[in-house]
Amino acid sequence: MSDKRQAMLEKRARLQAQCEAQRAEIAAHVAGLARPIALADRIVGMTTRISVYLRAHPLVLGALVAALVVLRRRGLWKLGKHALAQRSRVLRWGERGLIIWRTWRALRSRRANA
Protein backbone atom coordinates (compact mmCIF):
# COMPACT_ATOMS: atom_id res chain seq x y z
CA MET A 1 0.00 0.00 0.00
CA SER A 2 1.37 3.42 -0.84
CA ASP A 3 2.42 5.85 1.87
CA LYS A 4 -0.03 8.46 0.60
CA ARG A 5 -2.95 6.06 0.86
CA GLN A 6 -1.85 4.93 4.33
CA ALA A 7 -1.65 8.56 5.48
CA MET A 8 -5.15 9.26 4.12
CA LEU A 9 -6.57 6.20 5.92
CA GLU A 10 -4.96 7.28 9.20
CA LYS A 11 -6.29 10.82 8.79
CA ARG A 12 -9.74 9.43 8.03
CA ALA A 13 -9.65 7.27 11.17
CA ARG A 14 -8.58 10.27 13.29
CA LEU A 15 -11.36 12.42 11.84
CA GLN A 16 -13.95 9.70 12.45
CA ALA A 17 -12.80 9.34 16.06
CA GLN A 18 -12.93 13.12 16.48
CA CYS A 19 -16.49 13.21 15.05
CA GLU A 20 -17.59 10.45 17.41
CA ALA A 21 -16.14 12.33 20.40
CA GLN A 22 -17.91 15.51 19.32
CA ARG A 23 -21.21 13.65 18.91
CA ALA A 24 -20.88 12.24 22.42
CA GLU A 25 -20.12 15.70 23.81
CA ILE A 26 -23.14 17.23 22.07
CA ALA A 27 -25.36 14.39 23.31
CA ALA A 28 -24.17 15.03 26.88
CA HIS A 29 -25.01 18.73 26.58
CA VAL A 30 -28.42 18.12 25.00
CA ALA A 31 -29.44 15.42 27.50
CA GLY A 32 -30.32 18.07 30.08
CA LEU A 33 -32.63 19.76 27.60
CA ALA A 34 -34.75 16.70 26.86
CA ARG A 35 -37.60 17.60 29.24
CA PRO A 36 -37.84 21.30 28.24
CA ILE A 37 -37.76 20.33 24.57
CA ALA A 38 -40.48 17.73 25.15
CA LEU A 39 -42.60 20.34 26.93
CA ALA A 40 -42.10 22.81 24.07
CA ASP A 41 -43.09 20.09 21.60
CA ARG A 42 -46.28 19.39 23.56
CA ILE A 43 -47.15 23.10 23.69
CA VAL A 44 -46.55 23.53 19.97
CA GLY A 45 -48.63 20.44 19.24
CA MET A 46 -51.45 21.66 21.45
CA THR A 47 -51.51 25.11 19.87
CA THR A 48 -51.45 23.54 16.43
CA ARG A 49 -54.44 21.34 17.30
CA ILE A 50 -56.31 24.32 18.76
CA SER A 51 -55.66 26.47 15.70
CA VAL A 52 -56.76 23.65 13.36
CA TYR A 53 -59.94 23.19 15.43
CA LEU A 54 -60.70 26.91 15.43
CA ARG A 55 -60.14 27.14 11.67
CA ALA A 56 -62.54 24.24 11.19
CA HIS A 57 -65.10 25.75 13.62
CA PRO A 58 -65.09 29.54 13.17
CA LEU A 59 -68.32 29.91 15.15
CA VAL A 60 -66.55 28.69 18.28
CA LEU A 61 -63.89 31.35 17.81
CA GLY A 62 -66.56 33.98 17.28
CA ALA A 63 -68.39 32.89 20.42
CA LEU A 64 -65.17 33.08 22.46
CA VAL A 65 -64.41 36.57 21.20
CA ALA A 66 -67.99 37.69 21.88
CA ALA A 67 -67.85 36.26 25.41
CA LEU A 68 -64.61 38.12 26.13
CA VAL A 69 -66.11 41.38 24.84
CA VAL A 70 -69.22 40.95 27.00
CA LEU A 71 -67.16 40.11 30.07
CA ARG A 72 -64.96 43.16 29.62
CA ARG A 73 -67.87 45.52 29.05
CA ARG A 74 -69.85 44.35 32.06
CA GLY A 75 -66.88 44.56 34.38
CA LEU A 76 -66.91 40.84 35.04
CA TRP A 77 -63.33 40.68 33.79
CA LYS A 78 -62.21 42.90 36.68
CA LEU A 79 -64.33 40.89 39.10
CA GLY A 80 -62.58 37.71 37.98
CA LYS A 81 -59.17 39.32 38.34
CA HIS A 82 -60.13 40.56 41.80
CA ALA A 83 -61.21 37.07 42.87
CA LEU A 84 -57.88 35.66 41.73
CA ALA A 85 -55.98 38.41 43.54
CA GLN A 86 -57.81 37.70 46.80
CA ARG A 87 -56.98 33.97 46.68
CA SER A 88 -60.47 32.93 47.50
CA ARG A 89 -61.33 29.81 49.43
CA VAL A 90 -62.09 27.91 46.24
CA LEU A 91 -58.63 28.63 44.87
CA ARG A 92 -56.97 27.53 48.11
CA TRP A 93 -58.86 24.24 48.03
CA GLY A 94 -57.92 23.86 44.38
CA GLU A 95 -54.25 24.32 45.27
CA ARG A 96 -54.54 21.75 48.03
CA GLY A 97 -56.20 19.31 45.68
CA LEU A 98 -53.44 19.86 43.13
CA ILE A 99 -50.76 19.22 45.74
CA ILE A 100 -52.49 16.02 46.85
CA TRP A 101 -52.88 14.88 43.24
CA ARG A 102 -49.22 15.54 42.40
CA THR A 103 -48.09 13.73 45.55
CA TRP A 104 -50.28 10.75 44.70
CA ARG A 105 -48.85 10.64 41.16
CA ALA A 106 -45.28 10.80 42.47
CA LEU A 107 -45.90 8.02 44.96
CA ARG A 108 -47.59 5.88 42.32
CA SER A 109 -44.70 6.30 39.88
CA ARG A 110 -42.16 5.45 42.60
CA ARG A 111 -44.07 2.31 43.47
CA ALA A 112 -44.19 1.33 39.79
CA ASN A 113 -40.43 1.88 39.41
CA ALA A 114 -39.54 -0.04 42.57
C-alpha positions as a printed NumPy array, in Angstrom:
array([[  0.   ,   0.   ,   0.   ],
       [  1.367,   3.423,  -0.836],
       [  2.424,   5.851,   1.868],
       [ -0.026,   8.46 ,   0.598],
       [ -2.954,   6.063,   0.856],
       [ -1.855,   4.931,   4.328],
       [ -1.646,   8.564,   5.484],
       [ -5.151,   9.256,   4.116],
       [ -6.573,   6.198,   5.92 ],
       [ -4.955,   7.285,   9.196],
       [ -6.287,  10.823,   8.787],
       [ -9.743,   9.428,   8.032],
       [ -9.651,   7.266,  11.169],
       [ -8.577,  10.27 ,  13.287],
       [-11.364,  12.42 ,  11.844],
       [-13.955,   9.704,  12.45 ],
       [-12.799,   9.339,  16.064],
       [-12.935,  13.119,  16.479],
       [-16.489,  13.207,  15.055],
       [-17.588,  10.447,  17.414],
       [-16.145,  12.331,  20.397],
       [-17.913,  15.511,  19.317],
       [-21.211,  13.645,  18.906],
       [-20.882,  12.239,  22.417],
       [-20.117,  15.7  ,  23.806],
       [-23.137,  17.23 ,  22.067],
       [-25.362,  14.392,  23.309],
       [-24.173,  15.032,  26.877],
       [-25.007,  18.733,  26.58 ],
       [-28.417,  18.121,  24.999],
       [-29.438,  15.419,  27.5  ],
       [-30.319,  18.074,  30.083],
       [-32.631,  19.76 ,  27.596],
       [-34.751,  16.701,  26.861],
       [-37.605,  17.6  ,  29.236],
       [-37.843,  21.295,  28.237],
       [-37.763,  20.331,  24.567],
       [-40.481,  17.732,  25.146],
       [-42.596,  20.345,  26.93 ],
       [-42.104,  22.807,  24.071],
       [-43.094,  20.088,  21.604],
       [-46.278,  19.388,  23.564],
       [-47.15 ,  23.102,  23.692],
       [-46.546,  23.534,  19.968],
       [-48.63 ,  20.437,  19.242],
       [-51.451,  21.661,  21.451],
       [-51.51 ,  25.111,  19.871],
       [-51.453,  23.542,  16.43 ],
       [-54.438,  21.339,  17.296],
       [-56.314,  24.317,  18.759],
       [-55.659,  26.465,  15.698],
       [-56.757,  23.65 ,  13.363],
       [-59.936,  23.195,  15.426],
       [-60.703,  26.912,  15.427],
       [-60.139,  27.137,  11.673],
       [-62.539,  24.243,  11.185],
       [-65.095,  25.753,  13.617],
       [-65.09 ,  29.542,  13.165],
       [-68.325,  29.91 ,  15.15 ],
       [-66.552,  28.686,  18.281],
       [-63.89 ,  31.353,  17.809],
       [-66.56 ,  33.983,  17.276],
       [-68.389,  32.891,  20.423],
       [-65.174,  33.077,  22.46 ],
       [-64.409,  36.566,  21.204],
       [-67.995,  37.691,  21.876],
       [-67.854,  36.257,  25.413],
       [-64.615,  38.122,  26.128],
       [-66.114,  41.378,  24.84 ],
       [-69.223,  40.951,  26.997],
       [-67.16 ,  40.109,  30.071],
       [-64.962,  43.165,  29.621],
       [-67.874,  45.523,  29.053],
       [-69.848,  44.351,  32.063],
       [-66.878,  44.559,  34.381],
       [-66.907,  40.835,  35.04 ],
       [-63.334,  40.681,  33.793],
       [-62.212,  42.904,  36.68 ],
       [-64.331,  40.891,  39.1  ],
       [-62.579,  37.712,  37.977],
       [-59.166,  39.315,  38.336],
       [-60.131,  40.561,  41.797],
       [-61.211,  37.068,  42.867],
       [-57.878,  35.663,  41.73 ],
       [-55.982,  38.41 ,  43.54 ],
       [-57.813,  37.705,  46.804],
       [-56.975,  33.971,  46.679],
       [-60.47 ,  32.935,  47.498],
       [-61.334,  29.81 ,  49.433],
       [-62.091,  27.914,  46.238],
       [-58.626,  28.627,  44.872],
       [-56.966,  27.531,  48.109],
       [-58.862,  24.239,  48.03 ],
       [-57.917,  23.858,  44.379],
       [-54.253,  24.323,  45.273],
       [-54.539,  21.753,  48.034],
       [-56.197,  19.313,  45.681],
       [-53.44 ,  19.862,  43.127],
       [-50.76 ,  19.217,  45.744],
       [-52.492,  16.017,  46.849],
       [-52.883,  14.876,  43.239],
       [-49.216,  15.537,  42.401],
       [-48.091,  13.731,  45.552],
       [-50.276,  10.75 ,  44.697],
       [-48.851,  10.638,  41.159],
       [-45.275,  10.802,  42.468],
       [-45.899,   8.016,  44.962],
       [-47.587,   5.88 ,  42.317],
       [-44.703,   6.3  ,  39.882],
       [-42.162,   5.454,  42.602],
       [-44.067,   2.307,  43.468],
       [-44.195,   1.332,  39.793],
       [-40.433,   1.879,  39.41 ],
       [-39.544,  -0.037,  42.569]])
